[in-house]
Structures are given as C-alpha cells and as structure tokens.
Amino acid sequence: MARTTLGSGRMIEQTSVQITAQRERWQAERELRYARRNRIRHIDRLLDELEMLNIAEETQLPADLAFRVQRLAAEMEHPLGNRAPEDISIGESMDALYDLQDGLMLTLDGVQDDEEV
C-alpha cells in the first residue's frame, strides 16, 4: 500500500509540473499574440496626445512625449528613432507613428481577433 501511495504521489507531482509548464507556454503565446494589439493601442494613445497638441495649436513638443515617441520609433527601427528627442517636431512624430501603425495594421489583415469570436 505504501508503494502505491508513493507512486501516485509522484504521478501527481509530474502532472502538476506538466500543467505548470503548459500554463507557462500558453501565457507566453498569449503575450506574443496580444503584443501587436497592445503596441497599436500604445501608438493610438501617443497619437491622441499629439492631436490634442495640434488642436491647441502648440508648436513645441513636450520633452516627455518626444522621448516616448523617439523611444518607440527606436524600438520599432524607424528612422525617427535615431534622432534626439529635442529635435523631433509634432508633425514628424505624427507621421512616424502613422507609418508604424500602418505597418502593424497591415500584418493584422486576415487575422481573426480572438476577442471578436
């Protein structure tokens, strides 16, 4: 009887390890699947901030916003990412973000959204 209990305990432990590994793989896959969508949302928020500056007829790009735009452009290997944040204009920022967003949207064509199913 003791041997059966030991054997079933080991089987439960192995099953638990397998479930944990599968859960971690599923989570990693899910994060990759939603990374593009989250990046598009991030770009949308930046564009909203830039649009508000345009509406307010601002000519100067705030340093924190310039840094966030420049950092995103650098991460996504856009030429604007090679420039200093203080040298970036509102219009250039918007153009770069629209370019980046268009590239992401094109890769979504024909892909079914899990949330819409």
KEVO-144132 format. One record per residue: residue number from 1; x, y, z of N, C-alpha, C in turn; residue in three letters. Coordinates in Angstrom, 3 decimals. Layout:
REM KEVO-144132
seq: NUM | n.c1: X | n.c2: Y | n.c3: Z | ca.c1: X | ca.c2: Y | ca.c3: Z | c.c1: X | c.c2: Y | c.c3: Z | type: ALA
...
REM end
This chain:
REM KEVO-144132
seq: 1 | n.c1: 0.809 | n.c2: -1.187 | n.c3: 0.000 | ca.c1: 0.000 | ca.c2: 0.000 | ca.c3: 0.000 | c.c1: 0.855 | c.c2: 1.254 | c.c3: 0.000 | type: MET
seq: 2 | n.c1: 1.957 | n.c2: 1.237 | n.c3: 0.755 | ca.c1: 2.844 | ca.c2: 2.391 | ca.c3: 0.822 | c.c1: 3.457 | c.c2: 2.676 | c.c3: -0.547 | type: ALA
seq: 3 | n.c1: 3.794 | n.c2: 1.601 | n.c3: -1.275 | ca.c1: 4.382 | ca.c2: 1.773 | ca.c3: -2.600 | c.c1: 3.381 | c.c2: 2.431 | c.c3: -3.553 | type: ARG
seq: 4 | n.c1: 2.108 | n.c2: 2.080 | n.c3: -3.503 | ca.c1: 1.067 | ca.c2: 2.659 | ca.c3: -4.338 | c.c1: 0.906 | c.c2: 4.141 | c.c3: -4.022 | type: THR
seq: 5 | n.c1: 0.927 | n.c2: 4.487 | n.c3: -2.758 | ca.c1: 0.802 | ca.c2: 5.876 | ca.c3: -2.349 | c.c1: 1.991 | c.c2: 6.682 | c.c3: -2.853 | type: THR
seq: 6 | n.c1: 3.199 | n.c2: 6.111 | n.c3: -2.747 | ca.c1: 4.393 | ca.c2: 6.784 | ca.c3: -3.254 | c.c1: 4.304 | c.c2: 6.978 | c.c3: -4.757 | type: LEU
seq: 7 | n.c1: 3.869 | n.c2: 5.963 | n.c3: -5.467 | ca.c1: 3.743 | ca.c2: 6.033 | ca.c3: -6.921 | c.c1: 2.712 | c.c2: 7.051 | c.c3: -7.364 | type: GLY
seq: 8 | n.c1: 1.574 | n.c2: 7.094 | n.c3: -6.705 | ca.c1: 0.544 | ca.c2: 8.048 | ca.c3: -7.099 | c.c1: 0.953 | c.c2: 9.473 | c.c3: -6.728 | type: SER
seq: 9 | n.c1: 1.707 | n.c2: 9.622 | n.c3: -5.640 | ca.c1: 2.198 | ca.c2: 10.948 | ca.c3: -5.259 | c.c1: 3.158 | c.c2: 11.502 | c.c3: -6.297 | type: GLY
seq: 10 | n.c1: 4.020 | n.c2: 10.603 | n.c3: -6.799 | ca.c1: 4.974 | ca.c2: 11.008 | ca.c3: -7.833 | c.c1: 4.236 | c.c2: 11.353 | c.c3: -9.132 | type: ARG
seq: 11 | n.c1: 3.192 | n.c2: 10.581 | n.c3: -9.466 | ca.c1: 2.418 | ca.c2: 10.851 | ca.c3: -10.665 | c.c1: 1.709 | c.c2: 12.201 | c.c3: -10.552 | type: MET
seq: 12 | n.c1: 1.169 | n.c2: 12.492 | n.c3: -9.394 | ca.c1: 0.511 | ca.c2: 13.782 | ca.c3: -9.178 | c.c1: 1.524 | c.c2: 14.920 | c.c3: -9.323 | type: ILE
seq: 13 | n.c1: 2.708 | n.c2: 14.717 | n.c3: -8.773 | ca.c1: 3.753 | ca.c2: 15.748 | ca.c3: -8.868 | c.c1: 4.151 | c.c2: 15.969 | c.c3: -10.330 | type: GLU
seq: 14 | n.c1: 4.320 | n.c2: 14.892 | n.c3: -11.100 | ca.c1: 4.680 | ca.c2: 15.009 | ca.c3: -12.513 | c.c1: 3.579 | c.c2: 15.713 | c.c3: -13.293 | type: GLN
seq: 15 | n.c1: 2.335 | n.c2: 15.358 | n.c3: -13.003 | ca.c1: 1.208 | ca.c2: 16.002 | ca.c3: -13.667 | c.c1: 1.177 | c.c2: 17.487 | c.c3: -13.336 | type: THR
seq: 16 | n.c1: 1.425 | n.c2: 17.832 | n.c3: -12.098 | ca.c1: 1.448 | ca.c2: 19.228 | ca.c3: -11.679 | c.c1: 2.538 | c.c2: 20.001 | c.c3: -12.423 | type: SER
seq: 17 | n.c1: 3.703 | n.c2: 19.388 | n.c3: -12.567 | ca.c1: 4.808 | ca.c2: 20.022 | ca.c3: -13.294 | c.c1: 4.426 | c.c2: 20.227 | c.c3: -14.758 | type: VAL
seq: 18 | n.c1: 3.785 | n.c2: 19.232 | n.c3: -15.362 | ca.c1: 3.364 | ca.c2: 19.336 | ca.c3: -16.757 | c.c1: 2.314 | c.c2: 20.434 | c.c3: -16.932 | type: GLN
seq: 19 | n.c1: 1.378 | n.c2: 20.513 | n.c3: -16.008 | ca.c1: 0.343 | ca.c2: 21.547 | ca.c3: -16.084 | c.c1: 0.968 | c.c2: 22.932 | c.c3: -15.952 | type: ILE
seq: 20 | n.c1: 1.902 | n.c2: 23.082 | n.c3: -15.032 | ca.c1: 2.580 | ca.c2: 24.359 | ca.c3: -14.843 | c.c1: 3.350 | c.c2: 24.751 | c.c3: -16.104 | type: THR
seq: 21 | n.c1: 4.055 | n.c2: 23.805 | n.c3: -16.703 | ca.c1: 4.821 | ca.c2: 24.078 | ca.c3: -17.920 | c.c1: 3.884 | c.c2: 24.472 | c.c3: -19.063 | type: ALA
seq: 22 | n.c1: 2.772 | n.c2: 23.757 | n.c3: -19.188 | ca.c1: 1.805 | ca.c2: 24.074 | ca.c3: -20.242 | c.c1: 1.209 | c.c2: 25.451 | c.c3: -20.015 | type: GLN
seq: 23 | n.c1: 0.894 | n.c2: 25.798 | n.c3: -18.792 | ca.c1: 0.326 | ca.c2: 27.110 | ca.c3: -18.463 | c.c1: 1.322 | c.c2: 28.219 | c.c3: -18.813 | type: ARG
seq: 24 | n.c1: 2.598 | n.c2: 27.993 | n.c3: -18.516 | ca.c1: 3.625 | ca.c2: 28.990 | ca.c3: -18.837 | c.c1: 3.777 | c.c2: 29.163 | c.c3: -20.346 | type: GLU
seq: 25 | n.c1: 3.733 | n.c2: 28.058 | n.c3: -21.096 | ca.c1: 3.798 | ca.c2: 28.149 | ca.c3: -22.563 | c.c1: 2.595 | c.c2: 28.896 | c.c3: -23.104 | type: ARG
seq: 26 | n.c1: 1.412 | n.c2: 28.600 | n.c3: -22.578 | ca.c1: 0.182 | ca.c2: 29.262 | ca.c3: -23.031 | c.c1: 0.254 | c.c2: 30.758 | c.c3: -22.744 | type: TRP
seq: 27 | n.c1: 0.749 | n.c2: 31.130 | n.c3: -21.578 | ca.c1: 0.867 | ca.c2: 32.541 | ca.c3: -21.218 | c.c1: 1.838 | c.c2: 33.262 | c.c3: -22.145 | type: GLN
seq: 28 | n.c1: 2.953 | n.c2: 32.635 | n.c3: -22.461 | ca.c1: 3.938 | ca.c2: 33.244 | ca.c3: -23.364 | c.c1: 3.344 | c.c2: 33.429 | c.c3: -24.761 | type: ALA
seq: 29 | n.c1: 2.627 | n.c2: 32.426 | n.c3: -25.244 | ca.c1: 1.971 | ca.c2: 32.528 | ca.c3: -26.553 | c.c1: 0.927 | c.c2: 33.643 | c.c3: -26.553 | type: GLU
seq: 30 | n.c1: 0.188 | n.c2: 33.737 | n.c3: -25.481 | ca.c1: -0.854 | ca.c2: 34.766 | ca.c3: -25.369 | c.c1: -0.234 | c.c2: 36.161 | c.c3: -25.367 | type: ARG
seq: 31 | n.c1: 0.868 | n.c2: 36.324 | n.c3: -24.647 | ca.c1: 1.539 | ca.c2: 37.626 | ca.c3: -24.609 | c.c1: 2.035 | c.c2: 38.021 | c.c3: -25.990 | type: GLU
seq: 32 | n.c1: 2.575 | n.c2: 37.071 | n.c3: -26.742 | ca.c1: 3.025 | ca.c2: 37.359 | ca.c3: -28.100 | c.c1: 1.850 | c.c2: 37.734 | c.c3: -28.991 | type: LEU
seq: 33 | n.c1: 0.744 | n.c2: 37.023 | n.c3: -28.830 | ca.c1: -0.437 | ca.c2: 37.259 | ca.c3: -29.649 | c.c1: -0.986 | c.c2: 38.662 | c.c3: -29.414 | type: ARG
seq: 34 | n.c1: -0.943 | n.c2: 39.118 | n.c3: -28.173 | ca.c1: -1.514 | ca.c2: 40.423 | ca.c3: -27.857 | c.c1: -0.496 | c.c2: 41.558 | c.c3: -27.920 | type: TYR
seq: 35 | n.c1: 0.765 | n.c2: 41.243 | n.c3: -28.128 | ca.c1: 1.798 | ca.c2: 42.282 | ca.c3: -28.159 | c.c1: 1.538 | c.c2: 43.282 | c.c3: -29.280 | type: ALA
seq: 36 | n.c1: 1.196 | n.c2: 42.806 | n.c3: -30.461 | ca.c1: 0.938 | ca.c2: 43.701 | ca.c3: -31.594 | c.c1: -0.258 | c.c2: 44.595 | c.c3: -31.307 | type: ARG
seq: 37 | n.c1: -1.307 | n.c2: 44.011 | n.c3: -30.792 | ca.c1: -2.508 | ca.c2: 44.786 | ca.c3: -30.479 | c.c1: -2.203 | c.c2: 45.844 | c.c3: -29.421 | type: ARG
seq: 38 | n.c1: -1.431 | n.c2: 45.476 | n.c3: -28.418 | ca.c1: -1.071 | ca.c2: 46.429 | ca.c3: -27.367 | c.c1: -0.188 | c.c2: 47.550 | c.c3: -27.908 | type: ASN
seq: 39 | n.c1: 0.697 | n.c2: 47.211 | n.c3: -28.823 | ca.c1: 1.550 | ca.c2: 48.240 | ca.c3: -29.424 | c.c1: 0.698 | c.c2: 49.216 | c.c3: -30.236 | type: ARG
seq: 40 | n.c1: -0.281 | n.c2: 48.712 | n.c3: -30.961 | ca.c1: -1.180 | ca.c2: 49.592 | ca.c3: -31.724 | c.c1: -1.930 | c.c2: 50.518 | c.c3: -30.766 | type: ILE
seq: 41 | n.c1: -2.396 | n.c2: 49.999 | n.c3: -29.654 | ca.c1: -3.082 | ca.c2: 50.835 | ca.c3: -28.659 | c.c1: -2.142 | c.c2: 51.895 | c.c3: -28.099 | type: ARG
seq: 42 | n.c1: -0.905 | n.c2: 51.530 | n.c3: -27.856 | ca.c1: 0.083 | ca.c2: 52.490 | ca.c3: -27.356 | c.c1: 0.294 | c.c2: 53.613 | c.c3: -28.371 | type: HIS
seq: 43 | n.c1: 0.413 | n.c2: 53.254 | n.c3: -29.641 | ca.c1: 0.571 | ca.c2: 54.256 | ca.c3: -30.699 | c.c1: -0.659 | c.c2: 55.155 | c.c3: -30.752 | type: ILE
seq: 44 | n.c1: -1.840 | n.c2: 54.575 | n.c3: -30.623 | ca.c1: -3.074 | ca.c2: 55.368 | ca.c3: -30.616 | c.c1: -3.061 | c.c2: 56.404 | c.c3: -29.496 | type: ASP
seq: 45 | n.c1: -2.610 | n.c2: 56.004 | n.c3: -28.317 | ca.c1: -2.560 | ca.c2: 56.954 | ca.c3: -27.191 | c.c1: -1.574 | c.c2: 58.090 | c.c3: -27.469 | type: ARG
seq: 46 | n.c1: -0.427 | n.c2: 57.746 | n.c3: -28.039 | ca.c1: 0.540 | ca.c2: 58.790 | ca.c3: -28.388 | c.c1: -0.035 | c.c2: 59.730 | c.c3: -29.449 | type: LEU
seq: 47 | n.c1: -0.706 | n.c2: 59.155 | n.c3: -30.448 | ca.c1: -1.319 | ca.c2: 59.986 | ca.c3: -31.489 | c.c1: -2.397 | c.c2: 60.894 | c.c3: -30.902 | type: LEU
seq: 48 | n.c1: -3.166 | n.c2: 60.398 | n.c3: -29.958 | ca.c1: -4.179 | ca.c2: 61.226 | ca.c3: -29.298 | c.c1: -3.534 | c.c2: 62.438 | c.c3: -28.625 | type: ASP
seq: 49 | n.c1: -2.423 | n.c2: 62.206 | n.c3: -27.928 | ca.c1: -1.721 | ca.c2: 63.310 | ca.c3: -27.265 | c.c1: -1.218 | c.c2: 64.328 | c.c3: -28.282 | type: GLU
seq: 50 | n.c1: -0.689 | n.c2: 63.823 | n.c3: -29.387 | ca.c1: -0.191 | ca.c2: 64.722 | ca.c3: -30.431 | c.c1: -1.333 | c.c2: 65.496 | c.c3: -31.087 | type: LEU
seq: 51 | n.c1: -2.452 | n.c2: 64.840 | n.c3: -31.311 | ca.c1: -3.625 | ca.c2: 65.518 | ca.c3: -31.884 | c.c1: -4.112 | c.c2: 66.645 | c.c3: -30.974 | type: GLU
seq: 52 | n.c1: -4.094 | n.c2: 66.387 | n.c3: -29.672 | ca.c1: -4.503 | ca.c2: 67.428 | ca.c3: -28.722 | c.c1: -3.564 | c.c2: 68.634 | c.c3: -28.806 | type: MET
seq: 53 | n.c1: -2.297 | n.c2: 68.395 | n.c3: -28.985 | ca.c1: -1.347 | ca.c2: 69.496 | ca.c3: -29.156 | c.c1: -1.646 | c.c2: 70.269 | c.c3: -30.441 | type: LEU
seq: 54 | n.c1: -1.975 | n.c2: 69.545 | n.c3: -31.502 | ca.c1: -2.339 | ca.c2: 70.194 | ca.c3: -32.763 | c.c1: -3.587 | c.c2: 71.049 | c.c3: -32.604 | type: ASN
seq: 55 | n.c1: -4.596 | n.c2: 70.498 | n.c3: -31.945 | ca.c1: -5.848 | ca.c2: 71.233 | ca.c3: -31.734 | c.c1: -5.592 | c.c2: 72.497 | c.c3: -30.920 | type: ILE
seq: 56 | n.c1: -4.716 | n.c2: 72.388 | n.c3: -29.937 | ca.c1: -4.373 | ca.c2: 73.535 | ca.c3: -29.093 | c.c1: -3.389 | c.c2: 74.482 | c.c3: -29.796 | type: ALA
seq: 57 | n.c1: -3.007 | n.c2: 74.141 | n.c3: -31.032 | ca.c1: -2.086 | ca.c2: 74.936 | ca.c3: -31.843 | c.c1: -0.729 | c.c2: 75.133 | c.c3: -31.166 | type: GLU
seq: 58 | n.c1: -0.312 | n.c2: 74.089 | n.c3: -30.452 | ca.c1: 1.016 | ca.c2: 74.108 | ca.c3: -29.835 | c.c1: 2.059 | c.c2: 73.889 | c.c3: -30.923 | type: GLU
seq: 59 | n.c1: 3.208 | n.c2: 74.490 | n.c3: -30.757 | ca.c1: 4.285 | ca.c2: 74.308 | ca.c3: -31.725 | c.c1: 5.446 | c.c2: 73.517 | c.c3: -31.143 | type: THR
seq: 60 | n.c1: 5.505 | n.c2: 73.444 | n.c3: -29.831 | ca.c1: 6.601 | ca.c2: 72.751 | ca.c3: -29.146 | c.c1: 6.130 | c.c2: 71.393 | c.c3: -28.638 | type: GLN
seq: 61 | n.c1: 6.893 | n.c2: 70.367 | n.c3: -28.910 | ca.c1: 6.601 | ca.c2: 69.020 | ca.c3: -28.433 | c.c1: 7.156 | c.c2: 68.875 | c.c3: -27.017 | type: LEU
seq: 62 | n.c1: 6.304 | n.c2: 68.548 | n.c3: -26.033 | ca.c1: 6.805 | ca.c2: 68.364 | ca.c3: -24.660 | c.c1: 7.894 | c.c2: 67.288 | c.c3: -24.612 | type: PRO
seq: 63 | n.c1: 8.891 | n.c2: 67.524 | n.c3: -23.763 | ca.c1: 10.057 | ca.c2: 66.636 | ca.c3: -23.699 | c.c1: 9.680 | c.c2: 65.189 | c.c3: -23.397 | type: ALA
seq: 64 | n.c1: 8.744 | n.c2: 64.960 | n.c3: -22.454 | ca.c1: 8.384 | ca.c2: 63.584 | ca.c3: -22.108 | c.c1: 7.708 | c.c2: 62.870 | c.c3: -23.269 | type: ASP
seq: 65 | n.c1: 6.868 | n.c2: 63.583 | n.c3: -24.012 | ca.c1: 6.197 | ca.c2: 62.985 | ca.c3: -25.158 | c.c1: 7.201 | c.c2: 62.733 | c.c3: -26.282 | type: LEU
seq: 66 | n.c1: 8.100 | n.c2: 63.666 | n.c3: -26.498 | ca.c1: 9.140 | ca.c2: 63.485 | ca.c3: -27.523 | c.c1: 9.991 | c.c2: 62.255 | c.c3: -27.207 | type: ALA
seq: 67 | n.c1: 10.318 | n.c2: 62.091 | n.c3: -25.938 | ca.c1: 11.122 | ca.c2: 60.933 | ca.c3: -25.531 | c.c1: 10.361 | c.c2: 59.633 | c.c3: -25.783 | type: PHE
seq: 68 | n.c1: 9.072 | n.c2: 59.596 | n.c3: -25.432 | ca.c1: 8.283 | ca.c2: 58.369 | ca.c3: -25.634 | c.c1: 8.151 | c.c2: 58.026 | c.c3: -27.113 | type: ARG
seq: 69 | n.c1: 7.946 | n.c2: 59.049 | n.c3: -27.957 | ca.c1: 7.839 | ca.c2: 58.815 | ca.c3: -29.399 | c.c1: 9.172 | c.c2: 58.320 | c.c3: -29.953 | type: VAL
seq: 70 | n.c1: 10.258 | n.c2: 58.983 | n.c3: -29.558 | ca.c1: 11.586 | ca.c2: 58.606 | ca.c3: -30.039 | c.c1: 11.941 | c.c2: 57.187 | c.c3: -29.608 | type: GLN
seq: 71 | n.c1: 11.630 | n.c2: 56.846 | n.c3: -28.363 | ca.c1: 11.935 | ca.c2: 55.511 | ca.c3: -27.845 | c.c1: 11.160 | c.c2: 54.434 | c.c3: -28.610 | type: ARG
seq: 72 | n.c1: 9.871 | n.c2: 54.674 | n.c3: -28.852 | ca.c1: 9.066 | ca.c2: 53.713 | ca.c3: -29.609 | c.c1: 9.602 | c.c2: 53.571 | c.c3: -31.035 | type: LEU
seq: 73 | n.c1: 9.927 | n.c2: 54.699 | n.c3: -31.651 | ca.c1: 10.465 | ca.c2: 54.648 | ca.c3: -33.014 | c.c1: 11.773 | c.c2: 53.852 | c.c3: -33.044 | type: ALA
seq: 74 | n.c1: 12.604 | n.c2: 54.038 | n.c3: -32.043 | ca.c1: 13.860 | ca.c2: 53.291 | ca.c3: -31.977 | c.c1: 13.593 | c.c2: 51.801 | c.c3: -31.795 | type: ALA
seq: 75 | n.c1: 12.662 | n.c2: 51.457 | n.c3: -30.916 | ca.c1: 12.327 | ca.c2: 50.043 | ca.c3: -30.682 | c.c1: 11.824 | c.c2: 49.375 | c.c3: -31.949 | type: GLU
seq: 76 | n.c1: 11.088 | n.c2: 50.147 | n.c3: -32.755 | ca.c1: 10.493 | ca.c2: 49.583 | ca.c3: -33.966 | c.c1: 11.349 | c.c2: 49.858 | c.c3: -35.200 | type: MET
seq: 77 | n.c1: 12.579 | n.c2: 50.331 | n.c3: -34.975 | ca.c1: 13.564 | ca.c2: 50.549 | ca.c3: -36.033 | c.c1: 13.091 | c.c2: 51.526 | c.c3: -37.102 | type: GLU
seq: 78 | n.c1: 12.428 | n.c2: 52.594 | n.c3: -36.673 | ca.c1: 12.019 | ca.c2: 53.673 | ca.c3: -37.571 | c.c1: 13.129 | c.c2: 54.722 | c.c3: -37.558 | type: HIS
seq: 79 | n.c1: 13.403 | n.c2: 55.382 | n.c3: -38.684 | ca.c1: 14.472 | ca.c2: 56.392 | ca.c3: -38.727 | c.c1: 14.341 | c.c2: 57.500 | c.c3: -37.671 | type: PRO
seq: 80 | n.c1: 13.141 | n.c2: 57.828 | n.c3: -37.274 | ca.c1: 12.950 | ca.c2: 58.857 | ca.c3: -36.255 | c.c1: 13.598 | c.c2: 58.450 | c.c3: -34.933 | type: LEU
seq: 81 | n.c1: 13.750 | n.c2: 57.168 | n.c3: -34.720 | ca.c1: 14.365 | ca.c2: 56.671 | ca.c3: -33.506 | c.c1: 15.846 | c.c2: 56.994 | c.c3: -33.390 | type: GLY
seq: 82 | n.c1: 16.467 | n.c2: 57.389 | n.c3: -34.491 | ca.c1: 17.887 | ca.c2: 57.748 | ca.c3: -34.485 | c.c1: 18.113 | c.c2: 59.223 | c.c3: -34.164 | type: ASN
seq: 83 | n.c1: 17.047 | n.c2: 59.967 | n.c3: -34.014 | ca.c1: 17.166 | ca.c2: 61.404 | ca.c3: -33.755 | c.c1: 17.035 | c.c2: 61.691 | c.c3: -32.268 | type: ARG
seq: 84 | n.c1: 17.562 | n.c2: 62.810 | n.c3: -31.864 | ca.c1: 17.443 | ca.c2: 63.240 | ca.c3: -30.469 | c.c1: 16.009 | c.c2: 63.695 | c.c3: -30.221 | type: ALA
seq: 85 | n.c1: 15.426 | n.c2: 63.349 | n.c3: -29.083 | ca.c1: 14.035 | ca.c2: 63.733 | ca.c3: -28.807 | c.c1: 13.778 | c.c2: 65.228 | c.c3: -28.947 | type: PRO
seq: 86 | n.c1: 14.734 | n.c2: 66.063 | n.c3: -28.571 | ca.c1: 14.518 | ca.c2: 67.512 | ca.c3: -28.643 | c.c1: 14.500 | c.c2: 68.042 | c.c3: -30.081 | type: GLU
seq: 87 | n.c1: 14.933 | n.c2: 67.219 | n.c3: -31.042 | ca.c1: 14.942 | ca.c2: 67.623 | ca.c3: -32.456 | c.c1: 13.716 | c.c2: 67.130 | c.c3: -33.217 | type: ASP
seq: 88 | n.c1: 12.764 | n.c2: 66.546 | n.c3: -32.532 | ca.c1: 11.585 | ca.c2: 65.958 | ca.c3: -33.183 | c.c1: 10.404 | c.c2: 66.928 | c.c3: -33.068 | type: ILE
seq: 89 | n.c1: 9.719 | n.c2: 67.140 | n.c3: -34.185 | ca.c1: 8.549 | ca.c2: 68.029 | ca.c3: -34.182 | c.c1: 7.259 | c.c2: 67.228 | c.c3: -34.010 | type: SER
seq: 90 | n.c1: 6.192 | n.c2: 67.935 | n.c3: -33.761 | ca.c1: 4.882 | ca.c2: 67.296 | ca.c3: -33.617 | c.c1: 4.499 | c.c2: 66.601 | c.c3: -34.915 | type: ILE
seq: 91 | n.c1: 4.652 | n.c2: 67.298 | n.c3: -36.029 | ca.c1: 4.287 | ca.c2: 66.726 | ca.c3: -37.329 | c.c1: 5.106 | c.c2: 65.491 | c.c3: -37.678 | type: GLY
seq: 92 | n.c1: 6.407 | n.c2: 65.558 | n.c3: -37.430 | ca.c1: 7.272 | ca.c2: 64.404 | ca.c3: -37.698 | c.c1: 6.887 | c.c2: 63.216 | c.c3: -36.818 | type: GLU
seq: 93 | n.c1: 6.540 | n.c2: 63.517 | n.c3: -35.578 | ca.c1: 6.119 | ca.c2: 62.455 | ca.c3: -34.657 | c.c1: 4.865 | c.c2: 61.771 | c.c3: -35.168 | type: SER
seq: 94 | n.c1: 3.906 | n.c2: 62.571 | n.c3: -35.588 | ca.c1: 2.650 | ca.c2: 62.003 | ca.c3: -36.080 | c.c1: 2.888 | c.c2: 61.161 | c.c3: -37.329 | type: MET
seq: 95 | n.c1: 3.686 | n.c2: 61.695 | n.c3: -38.253 | ca.c1: 3.977 | ca.c2: 60.944 | ca.c3: -39.485 | c.c1: 4.640 | c.c2: 59.602 | c.c3: -39.165 | type: ASP
seq: 96 | n.c1: 5.607 | n.c2: 59.620 | n.c3: -38.270 | ca.c1: 6.308 | ca.c2: 58.384 | ca.c3: -37.909 | c.c1: 5.357 | c.c2: 57.385 | c.c3: -37.257 | type: ALA
seq: 97 | n.c1: 4.512 | n.c2: 57.875 | n.c3: -36.341 | ca.c1: 3.584 | ca.c2: 56.972 | ca.c3: -35.658 | c.c1: 2.564 | c.c2: 56.380 | c.c3: -36.619 | type: LEU
seq: 98 | n.c1: 2.079 | n.c2: 57.197 | n.c3: -37.579 | ca.c1: 1.157 | ca.c2: 56.650 | ca.c3: -38.579 | c.c1: 1.850 | c.c2: 55.587 | c.c3: -39.432 | type: TYR
seq: 99 | n.c1: 3.117 | n.c2: 55.822 | n.c3: -39.792 | ca.c1: 3.871 | ca.c2: 54.814 | ca.c3: -40.548 | c.c1: 3.983 | c.c2: 53.511 | c.c3: -39.757 | type: ASP
seq: 100 | n.c1: 4.349 | n.c2: 53.641 | n.c3: -38.490 | ca.c1: 4.499 | ca.c2: 52.452 | ca.c3: -37.646 | c.c1: 3.172 | c.c2: 51.717 | c.c3: -37.488 | type: LEU
seq: 101 | n.c1: 2.111 | n.c2: 52.487 | n.c3: -37.273 | ca.c1: 0.792 | ca.c2: 51.884 | ca.c3: -37.093 | c.c1: 0.335 | c.c2: 51.187 | c.c3: -38.369 | type: GLN
seq: 102 | n.c1: 0.566 | n.c2: 51.822 | n.c3: -39.512 | ca.c1: 0.191 | ca.c2: 51.196 | ca.c3: -40.788 | c.c1: 0.889 | c.c2: 49.856 | c.c3: -40.965 | type: ASP
seq: 103 | n.c1: 2.169 | n.c2: 49.799 | n.c3: -40.629 | ca.c1: 2.904 | ca.c2: 48.541 | ca.c3: -40.739 | c.c1: 2.324 | c.c2: 47.453 | c.c3: -39.856 | type: GLY
seq: 104 | n.c1: 1.912 | n.c2: 47.833 | n.c3: -38.659 | ca.c1: 1.307 | ca.c2: 46.852 | ca.c3: -37.746 | c.c1: -0.079 | c.c2: 46.432 | c.c3: -38.220 | type: LEU
seq: 105 | n.c1: -0.833 | n.c2: 47.379 | n.c3: -38.743 | ca.c1: -2.188 | ca.c2: 47.063 | ca.c3: -39.199 | c.c1: -2.160 | c.c2: 46.147 | c.c3: -40.422 | type: MET
seq: 106 | n.c1: -1.202 | n.c2: 46.351 | n.c3: -41.294 | ca.c1: -1.101 | ca.c2: 45.500 | ca.c3: -42.488 | c.c1: -0.842 | c.c2: 44.052 | c.c3: -42.112 | type: LEU
seq: 107 | n.c1: -0.098 | n.c2: 43.839 | n.c3: -41.036 | ca.c1: 0.186 | ca.c2: 42.463 | ca.c3: -40.625 | c.c1: -1.018 | c.c2: 41.825 | c.c3: -39.955 | type: THR
seq: 108 | n.c1: -2.039 | n.c2: 42.626 | n.c3: -39.603 | ca.c1: -3.241 | ca.c2: 42.079 | ca.c3: -38.985 | c.c1: -4.298 | c.c2: 41.679 | c.c3: -40.014 | type: LEU
seq: 109 | n.c1: -4.155 | n.c2: 42.113 | n.c3: -41.273 | ca.c1: -5.139 | ca.c2: 41.778 | ca.c3: -42.299 | c.c1: -5.313 | c.c2: 40.275 | c.c3: -42.411 | type: ASP
seq: 110 | n.c1: -6.524 | n.c2: 39.834 | n.c3: -42.341 | ca.c1: -6.836 | ca.c2: 38.421 | ca.c3: -42.476 | c.c1: -6.651 | c.c2: 37.619 | c.c3: -41.213 | type: GLY
seq: 111 | n.c1: -6.214 | n.c2: 38.231 | n.c3: -40.139 | ca.c1: -6.038 | ca.c2: 37.539 | ca.c3: -38.871 | c.c1: -7.292 | c.c2: 37.728 | c.c3: -38.046 | type: VAL
seq: 112 | n.c1: -7.875 | n.c2: 36.644 | n.c3: -37.586 | ca.c1: -9.087 | ca.c2: 36.712 | ca.c3: -36.798 | c.c1: -8.750 | c.c2: 37.113 | c.c3: -35.381 | type: GLN
seq: 113 | n.c1: -9.503 | n.c2: 38.061 | n.c3: -34.851 | ca.c1: -9.301 | ca.c2: 38.561 | ca.c3: -33.495 | c.c1: -10.020 | c.c2: 37.636 | c.c3: -32.533 | type: ASP
seq: 114 | n.c1: -9.282 | n.c2: 37.067 | n.c3: -31.570 | ca.c1: -9.869 | ca.c2: 36.151 | ca.c3: -30.590 | c.c1: -10.992 | c.c2: 36.784 | c.c3: -29.801 | type: ASP
seq: 115 | n.c1: -10.909 | n.c2: 38.096 | n.c3: -29.543 | ca.c1: -11.941 | ca.c2: 38.758 | ca.c3: -28.751 | c.c1: -13.242 | c.c2: 38.913 | c.c3: -29.530 | type: GLU
seq: 116 | n.c1: -13.165 | n.c2: 38.888 | n.c3: -30.859 | ca.c1: -14.357 | ca.c2: 39.078 | ca.c3: -31.675 | c.c1: -15.077 | c.c2: 37.775 | c.c3: -31.960 | type: GLU
seq: 117 | n.c1: -14.480 | n.c2: 36.665 | n.c3: -31.629 | ca.c1: -15.076 | ca.c2: 35.349 | ca.c3: -31.918 | c.c1: -16.248 | c.c2: 35.103 | c.c3: -30.975 | type: VAL
REM end
